[in-house]
Amino acid sequence: MTAQGWRPTAGIAALARRAELLARVRAFFAARGVLEVETPVLARATVTDVHLASLETRIAGRPAPYYLQTSPEYAMKRLLAAGAPDLYQVCKVFRDGEVGSRHNPEFTMVEWYRHGFDDVRLMHEVGDLLHVLIGERLSDRPEFVTYRGAFERELDLDPYATPVAQLRAAAERRLGPVPAALADDRDACLDLLMGAVVGPALGRDRVTFVHDYPATQAALARLKPGTANPPVAARFEAYVDGLELCNGFHELVDASEQRRRFEHDLAARTARGLPAAPVDERLLAALAHGLPDCAGVALGFDRVAMLALHTRDIRDVIAFPVDEA
C-alpha cells in the first residue's frame, strides 16, 4: 500500500451523485407503491448456476458453510410466496472471481418483483427507471431485439441453427483461441460471443433490450408458450453503450421444474470441475406452496452510476473497491 492508499477511488462529488441516484431509485418505487424490503446477505444455500461463483464463510458453532448471496432473489421469492406485495430492495451482493473495470466482487444491486407482470411489461418498467436515472444519455425510444436477432445482426449467424464448431470459429476469429473446456459447449460459446462481441455493440444512445433467450439459458425463467421453434425463455437483458445492466425473468413458479433445473446445473458443475452448491430447499418449498404470477429483475446499480458519471471504470463510482478495502 502506498502512503496515499487510504483514499477512496471515487471522488466525493461522484459519491454525492451516487447518493442522488439512489434517492431517485427509492422515489421511483415509492411513487409506484412498491415495498422496500431487506433479506439476509448470508444464507446456507446459494446459486447452482455454472456461471456464478459464491463466496463462503463460517459461523462459529455451525459445521456447514454459509454463503454471501449473489442475489437476493431466493429470499424475495419466499416473501412473495408468503403474501408480500410488489417489492424491491437495494442491497450488497457478492460474486467470486469478478474483478475488473466493470466488476467488483462486492457490488450494489437493485432487484424488484411485480405481481401480474410478464417479461414484456417489466422491460418497459426497467426502461422507465433508466430514463429517471440516466435519461440524458438515452433517446426516448428503447430498442427491442430478440436474442436470435441480435446474433444475426452482429455476427450474421443463427445461434440456434449454427453448428457449435462454427460458433467456436466465430469466437476465435473475433477473440483468439477459445478455452478447450468450452470448445464443444454450445451455451458456453454463445455466452462468450454475447459477452464479448454481441453485447458490447448494443445500446448505443438508447436502451436495447435483448429478449427471448434460448430455453437452455432459462435459469429461473418460465418458457414462453406458443409455437416458437426452438422454445425460448421469458428472459431479457438490457444494454446501454455496450454495458449489460440487468437480467430479468417472467418467473418460473413450478417447483418440480425448478428442482430439475437445479439438478441439471449441479451435473453441469460436476462436468466442468466446479464445486457443488447446496440447493435452496426453502425456495423450492416456497414454490411448492405457491409463488404468484410475477416478473422480476436484477439491475446492477454501480454500472448505472458509471453511465451517469460517463466513466468506464467501476472504481470511479464506489468508494473502496476490493483492492482498497
Summary of the structure (lengths in Angstrom):
residues: 325
radius of gyration: 19.7
end to end distance: 11.3
largest distance: 63.5
contacts: 998
relative contact order: 0.18
helix: 41%
strand: 21%
